[in-house]
Amino acid sequence: MVSGSDDFTMILWAPEKDKQSIARLTGHHNLINDVKFSPDMRMIATASFDKSIKLWNGRTGKYLASLHGHVQQVYQISWSADSRLLVSGSADSTLKLWDMKTYKIMVDLPGHSDEIYAVDWSPDGQRVVSGGKDKVIKIWRQ
């Protein structure tokens, strides 16, 4: 479990094992909008107003990498079912599809005319759905 604070930090907990926290996750420089464990629980991704996505080890909380590519705040992130891909939606009106082996952008998906507030994967993992301030829902095929 991860809890967030208004000081731009998060705390990693394992309440089933111990009442003490496992780690304090620091590194963002602005509000954190979204926190998601990968489906395989090996990584945690965090999206922030600081325009970045940060990746952390899901068991230890150790910092792994920063993903830079958005030019405005990142609102939401979503993992693919196999934990190999991460999609992000931003105020810059783009979606970015990230490869979790290389931590690089695989695909840049422009198309919305305004901020993107919601992103998710279809159950079969073949499509990404996005929606935002432009009141449009887009379906992206892999």
RAMOZI-V312240 format. One record per residue. RES is the residue in one letter. PHI is phi in degrees with one decimal (none if undefined). Layout:
BEGIN
RES|PHI  RES|PHI
END
This chain:
BEGIN
M|none  V|-124.4  S|-113.8  G|-115.3  S|-135.5  D|-76.3  D|-95.4  F|72.4  T|-114.5  M|-133.0  I|-121.1  L|-94.0  W|-124.7  A|-130.7  P|-61.6  E|-73.3  K|-106.3  D|-157.2  K|-84.8  Q|-84.2  S|-72.0  I|-86.0  A|-159.6  R|-105.9  L|-100.2  T|-124.7  G|149.0  H|-73.6  H|-115.3  N|-158.5  L|-55.7  I|-98.5  N|-90.7  D|-150.3  V|-135.2  K|-140.0  F|-75.4  S|-67.2  P|-55.9  D|-84.4  M|66.5  R|-80.9  M|-134.7  I|-119.9  A|-114.3  T|-128.1  A|-115.2  S|-139.7  F|-65.4  D|-79.5  K|76.6  S|-121.5  I|-119.4  K|-117.2  L|-116.8  W|-135.4  N|-68.0  G|-71.0  R|-99.1  T|-104.1  G|81.9  K|-64.1  Y|-64.8  L|-111.0  A|-167.8  S|-114.5  L|-107.7  H|-117.7  G|177.7  H|-78.0  V|-105.3  Q|-139.1  Q|-57.3  V|-97.2  Y|-90.6  Q|-147.0  I|-133.5  S|-152.3  W|-87.5  S|-71.1  A|-59.7  D|-91.3  S|66.1  R|-87.9  L|-130.1  L|-131.5  V|-113.7  S|-128.8  G|-120.9  S|-136.4  A|-66.5  D|-80.0  S|72.2  T|-118.1  L|-105.2  K|-128.5  L|-104.9  W|-108.1  D|-89.1  M|-81.8  K|-82.3  T|-104.5  Y|61.3  K|-113.7  I|-70.7  M|-86.6  V|-144.1  D|-104.1  L|-115.1  P|-78.3  G|152.1  H|-79.8  S|-98.8  D|-156.9  E|-55.5  I|-104.8  Y|-102.2  A|-139.0  V|-140.5  D|-161.7  W|-97.1  S|-70.1  P|-57.1  D|-83.5  G|74.6  Q|-93.7  R|-137.0  V|-114.8  V|-114.8  S|-137.3  G|-151.5  G|-164.8  K|-63.5  D|-76.8  K|62.8  V|-119.4  I|-104.8  K|-115.3  I|-117.4  W|-109.5  R|-95.7  Q|-73.9
END
